[in-house]
Amino acid sequence: LFVTQDVALLGANQGAAHTEPIQREGGGGWPMSPKLALEVPDAVCPGVSSPCCLRFSIQTYTLRCDMKRSLLAKDLTKTCEFIVHSAPQKGKLTPSPVDFTITPDTLQNVKERALLPKFLIRGHLNSTNCVITQPLTGELVVESSEAAIKSIELQLVRVETCGCAEGYARDATEIQNIQIADGDVCRSLSVPIYMVFPRLFTCPTLETTNFKVEFEVNVVVLLHPDHLITENFPLKLCRM
């Protein structure tokens, strides 16, 4: 039995492989020479000179077993995806509450600020240091708005940064979108913020020498007729 780590580079570089023999329990050989392949990104296993240390993942790892058989028999192949859980971190998580105010003057990347309707939105997040098994909480209040509000949404984004030959490649993916208010919200009414982190699309924040996985949440307010307002907050996820 052989375990092969098929290392697939996330960039344009060519991949490599590492093969390590494993003894069959009880000794002896295998009649049909099965081969077990573990496919992981190169960023997870940058070195191939030693067995790979699997990091906690989202949906990263694929285990494939190939068995070559005789000429008249069909080869057998079986694949299985699995997720790696990280061990809980020791110590106590320090909350990091954030208060925010959104007005036309606080927005960035606005081409025609004078055309925006006047509005004032306040709120806070109870903590941007989050335990992955507990929800993100807070509240939001629309103090005033000249334009009617269509909806208010929470957008969870996963940001993956990986080193490559040209530098660093950054990819942001929306993994969850929750509407917390529909229609023209009553002014000065507290709107609760409550978001559960989806298990299959999130993992604890990870940073290594050649890649990192981070998370952000966007508060998105849509005004009539078609004004889109976004406020971004970086998050740090951990497992306690």
N, C-alpha and C positions, 0 to 999 in steps of 0.2 A: 504494500500500500504506500502510495506517495501522496504527499500534500503539495500542491503547486499554488503559489500565490501569483496570480496573473495581475501584474501591476499596470493599470491603465492610467496614463497621464491625463490630467485635466486640460493641459495646454497642448501645444503642437508638437512637443517632444515625443520621441518614440519610447514605448514602454519596455519593461524588463520583467523577468520572472525569477522566482526563487523556489527551488525544489528541495524538500527535506524528507528522507525516508522515515517511515514510522513502522515499528515492529508490530506484527499481528499478535494478538493476545494468545498465549499458549505456544508461540513459536510456529515455524513452518511457513510455507509460501502460499500465495493465492493462485488458484488454478487459472484464472482469467485476467490477472493483472489489472485490477480496478485502479482508477486514478481519481483522486479527490482534489478539486480545484476551488480555491477561495479567491473570488474576484473582489478587489478593493481598489479605491483610487490611490494614485501615487502620493497624493497629499497626506493620506492617512498613514501610509507606510513608505516614507521617503527613502529608506535604506533597504537593500535586499540581501545584505550580508548576514542578517540574523532574523530569527522568526519575528513575524509581524505582531506588534502590540495593538490589538483592536481598541479603538477609542469608541466612546459612546456615540450613537449614530441616530439618524432619522430613519431612512430606509436605504442604507448604504451597502450592506454586505449581501452577497449572493454565494451560496455554497452549491457546487455542481459536482456530481459524481458520474464519471464515464467508465463503463466497463466494455472493453474490447473482447469480442467473442470469436468463435471459430468462423471459418469461411461461410458456412451454410446457416449460421445463426446471426440474428440481428443484434447489433450493438445496443447496449442499454445506457440510457442517460436520465438522470434525475436532478432537478434543481430545487433549491429551497432558499427563500429570503429570510433573513433574521435581523433583529434589532438588538443592539447592545445597550444595556442600562449601566450608567455610571454609579459608583458607590456614593452614598450620601456624603456631603462635605461636613467636616467636623466644625464645631463652633456655632456662633449665633449670627444670623443675618442682620445687618444693620439697615433699617429702613431709610429710604432716601425720598421723602415726599417732594413733589414738584407742584408749585402754583403757576398758573399761566393766564395770560390775558391776550386775547386776539382782537386786533383792530386793523383797519386798513394800513396804519403806519407801521405795524409790527410785521407785516407780510414781507417776504423776500421774493425775488424773481418776478416782480410785477412790472409789466410794460406800461400800462396806462392806469396808474393809481388814482388819478382824478376821476375816472369813470366808475370806480367802485362805489357802491352804496355805503353809507355810514352804518357801522355796527360795532357792538361791544359785547364780547363773550368772555366770561371768566370761568375758571375751573381749577381743579387740582387732581393729581394722581397721588394716591396714598403712598406709593413707593415705586420707583423704577428699578430697584433691586428686587427681583421677584423669585419666589419659589415656584418651580415649574408645575407642581401639583396643586397650587393654589391660584385663584383668579386674580387678575389685575382689576383693581377697584379705584373708584374716585367719583367725582361728580362734575357736572358742567351746568352753567347758568347763562342763558341769553338775556343780558341786561337790556339791550336795545338793538333794533335792526330796522333800517328804512325799507329794505326789501323783504318780501315774504320768504320764509325758509321752506325748502322742499324736504330736506332730510338731514340728519346728522348720523355719521357712521364712524365706527372704529375699524381701522385697517391694520392688520398685523402683517409685517414684512420680515422675511428672512434675507439677510445680506451675507453672501458668500464671497470671500476674497481669497484668491489663490495666486501664488507666484508662478510666473512663466518666463520664457526667454525674453519677451518684450517688456517685462516689468511685472505689473500686478493686474489681474483681471478681476473685476468686481461685478457681481450679478445680484440684483435685488428681485425677489419673488414675493408676490402677494400670496399668503397662505390662508388668510381668513379675513372675512369682512362681515361685520355685525352692525345692523342698523339699530341705533339706540333711540332715535326719535323720527317720527314720520309726520310730515306736514308742518305748518307754521306753529312753532313751539310757543307756548305762553311765555311772556316775558317775566323775568325774575323767578321762574320756576326751576327748581333743582332737578336735573336729569341725571340719574345714576349711571355711572360707568362700571360695567361688569363684563369681563371677558375671561373665559376659560381657555387655557392654552391647549391646542389640539395635540394629542400625544404623537400621532403619526407624522406630524410636520414640524415639531419643535424638539429641541434638545438643549441641555445646558450650554450657555455661551462658551465657545471654544476658541482658543488662540494659541497657535504654534508658530514655529519659526517661518514656515512657508505657506500657511493658510489659516483662515479663521472663519468662524460662523457666528454671526451676530444677529440681533433682533431689534426691530423698531416698531413703534405703534404710531399711526397717524390718526389725528382727529380731523375728520373731513366734514365740512359744512357746505351744503349745496343751496345757493340762493337763487331766487327767480331773477332774470329768466334763465341764465346759464353761467352763473358765477360759482367757481369751485375754490373753496378756501381749505388749505391743508396746514396743519401744525404737526411737526415731527418731534418724537421723543425717543431717544435710544433707551433700550432696556438691557438689563443684565439678568439672565436666567441662571438659576442654580438648583441643585437638588439637595435638600436638607433631610 
